[in-house]
Amino acid sequence: MAILDTNLLVGILRNNAEAIAQTEMLKHKNSILKTTIINVCELYGGAFLSSKKDLNLEAVNKLLDKLVIIGIS
């Protein structure tokens, strides 16, 4: 299991080579990729405030569809 933080997720959304390489390494190790609901809120907050809101919301949704989201309990 690997819990991805906001910095790594934003890096993936920005097509940062290092962030993508780290994620691919985790996938290669068959890690289940997860993030927290807090990170989800941060990503949506950034997307809503951006000048390309619709495009960024679509990118966030596409990324989050690939992850398990850990809630708060």
C-alpha positions as CSV (number, residue, x, y, z in Angstrom):
1,M,0.0,0.0,0.0
2,A,1.2,3.5,-0.8
3,I,-0.5,6.7,0.3
4,L,0.2,9.5,-2.2
5,D,0.4,13.0,-0.9
6,T,-0.8,16.2,-2.5
7,N,2.6,17.1,-3.8
8,L,3.0,13.9,-5.7
9,L,-0.6,14.0,-7.0
10,V,-0.1,17.6,-8.3
11,G,3.1,16.5,-9.9
12,I,1.3,13.7,-11.7
13,L,-1.4,16.2,-12.9
14,R,1.4,18.5,-14.2
15,N,3.1,15.6,-15.9
16,N,6.2,15.9,-13.8
17,A,8.6,13.2,-14.8
18,E,9.9,12.5,-11.3
19,A,6.3,12.2,-9.9
20,I,5.3,9.9,-12.7
21,A,8.4,7.7,-12.3
22,Q,7.8,7.4,-8.5
23,T,4.2,6.3,-9.2
24,E,5.2,3.9,-11.9
25,M,7.7,2.3,-9.5
26,L,5.0,1.8,-6.9
27,K,2.7,0.3,-9.5
28,H,5.6,-2.0,-10.6
29,K,5.8,-3.2,-7.0
30,N,2.1,-4.0,-7.1
31,S,1.4,-1.4,-4.4
32,I,-2.2,-0.4,-4.0
33,L,-2.2,3.4,-4.6
34,K,-4.2,5.4,-2.1
35,T,-4.7,8.9,-1.0
36,T,-6.7,10.7,1.7
37,I,-9.9,12.6,1.6
38,I,-7.9,15.6,2.7
39,N,-5.7,15.4,-0.4
40,V,-8.9,15.0,-2.5
41,C,-10.2,18.3,-1.0
42,E,-7.0,20.0,-1.8
43,L,-7.0,18.9,-5.4
44,Y,-10.6,19.9,-6.0
45,G,-9.9,23.3,-4.3
46,G,-7.0,24.0,-6.6
47,A,-9.0,22.9,-9.6
48,F,-11.9,25.1,-8.7
49,L,-9.7,28.1,-8.2
50,S,-7.7,27.6,-11.5
51,S,-8.3,29.5,-14.7
52,K,-8.9,26.3,-16.5
53,K,-11.5,24.9,-14.1
54,D,-13.3,22.4,-16.3
55,L,-10.1,21.0,-17.7
56,N,-8.5,20.6,-14.3
57,L,-11.6,19.1,-12.7
58,E,-11.6,16.5,-15.5
59,A,-7.9,15.7,-14.8
60,V,-8.5,15.4,-11.1
61,N,-11.5,13.1,-11.6
62,K,-9.5,10.9,-14.0
63,L,-6.6,10.7,-11.5
64,L,-8.8,10.0,-8.5
65,D,-10.6,7.2,-10.4
66,K,-7.4,5.2,-10.3
67,L,-6.9,5.6,-6.5
68,V,-8.4,4.2,-3.3
69,I,-9.5,7.2,-1.2
70,I,-9.1,6.8,2.6
71,G,-11.8,8.6,4.6
72,I,-11.7,10.0,8.1
73,S,-13.1,7.9,10.8
